Amino acid sequence: MKKFVAVAGNIGVGKSTLVEGLCKQLHWEPFYEPVTENPYLADFYSDMAAWSFHSQVFFLTHRLRAHHQIAQHPSSVIQDRSVYEDAEIFAQNLYLQGHIHERDYQTYKELYETVIEVLPPPELVIYLRASVDTLMERISRRGREYERSISRDYLGSLNLLYENWIARFTLCPVLTVPADDLDYVAHPGHLRLIVAKVNDKLTGKDEVIFAPEEVASAATD
């Protein structure tokens, strides 16, 4: 049976690397963020308050189309960044920064929520969680010119939005991976650990592990 898994997480956390590794291990298809030229970007960077709404609607349209294509795909797929993050993290961040006006943001949210209701969710979301220190180090290591201006405060604000979103997310199961301590490029064993957890989640297997003090405490109740 085909599966649809989405990998979510902040900038620089290692989503694309994990997607590539999981697809090689599981023999599934990767689906990376479509390279699409946003016709509003130049205007957006010159006047964010005037063009944030237009730019985000454009991105949302393309991500919704991509999500639909994945749902129709005949084989199992792992997606690099989900449509949920576009709305729940990046559009919301622009709103909180004052770049999207209240009226426009409510219209955007209603559009997003209406379409999400009829789109089939993934079978699993893998959420990569990492500290700002880790994100900054990995962004610096990959050396992309356009990422040089990303600040610690910006990554920190996105991390907060990610945590709030994942705490409320109920459309499908979530596997949260502590990415600070994992390097699935240098250590293949780390990747195998994640593959095993993904398979367990998708097959409905889960093991309950109690600390000894929990067992002792429960015995006295």
C-alpha positions in Angstrom: 0.0 0.0 0.0 1.3 3.4 -0.9 2.3 5.9 1.8 2.6 9.7 1.9 5.1 11.0 4.5 6.0 14.7 5.0 9.2 15.9 6.6 8.8 19.2 8.5 11.2 21.5 10.3 13.0 24.8 10.4 15.4 26.2 7.9 18.7 24.3 8.0 17.4 21.4 10.1 18.2 18.8 7.5 14.9 18.0 5.8 16.2 17.4 2.3 19.1 15.3 3.5 16.6 13.1 5.5 14.2 12.8 2.6 17.0 11.6 0.4 18.3 9.1 3.0 14.8 7.7 3.8 13.9 7.3 0.1 17.1 5.3 -0.5 16.4 3.1 2.5 12.7 2.6 1.8 12.8 2.7 -2.0 10.2 5.5 -2.1 9.9 8.6 -4.3 11.3 11.9 -3.0 9.2 15.1 -3.6 11.2 18.2 -3.1 10.0 21.8 -2.9 9.0 22.8 -6.4 11.4 25.4 -8.0 8.8 28.0 -9.1 9.5 31.6 -9.7 7.2 33.7 -7.6 6.3 36.8 -9.7 5.7 38.8 -6.5 9.1 38.3 -4.9 10.8 41.4 -6.2 7.8 43.5 -5.0 7.7 41.6 -1.8 11.3 42.4 -0.9 10.9 46.1 -1.8 7.6 46.5 0.2 6.7 43.6 2.4 3.6 45.2 3.9 2.1 45.7 0.5 3.0 42.4 -1.1 3.3 39.7 1.6 -0.3 38.6 1.2 0.0 38.2 -2.6 3.3 36.4 -2.3 2.0 33.9 0.3 -1.2 33.2 -1.7 1.0 32.3 -4.7 3.1 30.0 -2.6 0.0 28.4 -1.0 -1.5 27.8 -4.4 1.6 25.9 -5.6 2.0 23.9 -2.3 -1.7 22.9 -2.4 -1.3 21.7 -6.0 1.9 19.8 -5.0 0.0 18.2 -2.1 -2.8 17.1 -4.4 -0.3 15.6 -6.9 1.4 13.6 -4.1 -1.9 12.3 -2.9 -2.6 11.1 -6.5 0.9 9.6 -7.0 0.8 5.8 -7.6 3.8 5.0 -5.3 4.9 6.0 -1.8 6.3 9.5 -1.5 8.3 11.5 1.1 7.8 15.2 0.9 10.3 17.9 1.8 8.3 20.5 3.7 4.5 20.4 3.9 1.8 22.8 2.9 0.9 23.1 6.6 4.2 24.9 7.3 3.7 27.4 4.6 0.5 28.6 6.3 1.1 27.8 10.0 4.7 29.0 10.2 5.8 31.3 7.4 2.6 33.2 6.6 1.8 33.5 10.3 5.2 34.8 11.0 4.7 37.6 8.4 1.4 38.4 10.0 2.9 38.6 13.5 5.7 40.9 12.2 3.0 43.2 10.8 3.7 42.5 7.1 0.3 41.0 6.5 -2.7 43.0 7.6 -5.4 41.5 9.8 -8.1 41.4 7.0 -5.8 39.8 4.5 -4.5 37.3 7.0 -8.0 36.2 7.9 -8.9 35.7 4.2 -5.7 33.7 3.7 -6.5 31.5 6.7 -10.0 30.8 5.6 -8.8 29.8 2.1 -6.1 27.5 3.6 -8.4 25.9 6.2 -11.2 25.3 3.6 -8.9 23.5 1.2 -7.1 21.5 3.9 -10.4 20.1 4.9 -10.8 18.3 1.6 -7.2 17.3 1.0 -6.1 13.9 2.3 -3.4 14.3 4.9 -0.2 12.4 4.9 0.0 9.1 6.8 2.8 10.6 8.9 4.6 13.9 9.6 8.3 13.7 10.7 9.1 16.8 12.6 12.8 17.6 12.9 13.4 19.6 16.1 16.7 21.5 16.5 18.0 24.4 18.6 18.9 27.7 17.0 22.6 27.0 17.6 22.3 23.8 15.5 20.4 25.6 12.8 22.9 28.4 12.6 25.8 26.0 12.4 24.2 23.9 9.6 23.2 27.0 7.6 26.7 28.3 7.9 28.1 24.9 6.9 26.1 24.7 3.7 27.2 28.2 2.7 24.2 29.4 0.6 24.6 33.0 -0.2 21.0 34.0 0.2 20.9 32.5 3.7 23.7 34.6 5.1 21.3 37.3 6.3 19.1 34.8 8.4 19.3 35.9 12.0 19.1 33.9 15.3 16.0 35.9 16.3 14.3 34.9 13.0 15.1 31.2 13.5 14.0 31.5 17.1 10.6 32.9 16.2 10.1 30.2 13.6 11.0 27.5 16.2 8.3 28.8 18.5 5.8 28.7 15.7 6.8 25.2 14.8 6.4 24.0 18.4 3.0 25.6 18.7 1.9 24.1 15.4 3.1 20.6 16.1 1.5 20.7 19.5 -1.9 21.4 17.9 -1.5 19.2 14.8 -4.0 16.3 14.7 -4.5 15.4 11.1 -2.1 12.5 11.2 0.5 10.9 13.5 3.7 12.9 14.2 7.2 11.4 14.7 9.3 14.1 16.4 13.0 13.6 15.9 15.6 15.4 18.1 17.8 16.6 15.3 20.5 18.3 17.5 22.1 14.9 18.3 21.6 13.1 15.0 23.9 13.2 11.9 22.4 10.8 9.4 25.2 11.7 6.8 28.2 10.9 9.0 26.4 8.1 11.0 24.3 5.6 8.9 23.1 4.1 12.1 21.3 7.3 12.9 19.3 7.0 9.7 18.5 3.3 10.4 17.1 4.4 13.8 14.7 6.8 12.1 13.8 4.3 9.4 12.8 1.8 12.1 10.7 4.4 13.9 9.0 5.4 10.7 8.1 1.8 9.9 6.8 1.3 13.5 4.6 4.4 13.2 3.2 3.4 9.8 2.4 -0.1 10.9 0.8 1.0 14.1 3.5 -0.5 16.4 4.5 1.4 19.5 6.4 0.3 22.6 5.6 1.8 26.0 8.7 2.3 28.1 8.2 3.4 31.7 11.0 4.6 34.0 11.4 2.4 37.1 10.3 5.2 39.4 7.0 5.5 37.4 6.3 1.8 37.8 7.0 2.0 41.6 4.8 5.1 41.9 1.9 3.6 40.0 2.0 0.5 42.2 1.1 2.6 45.2 -2.0 4.2 43.7 
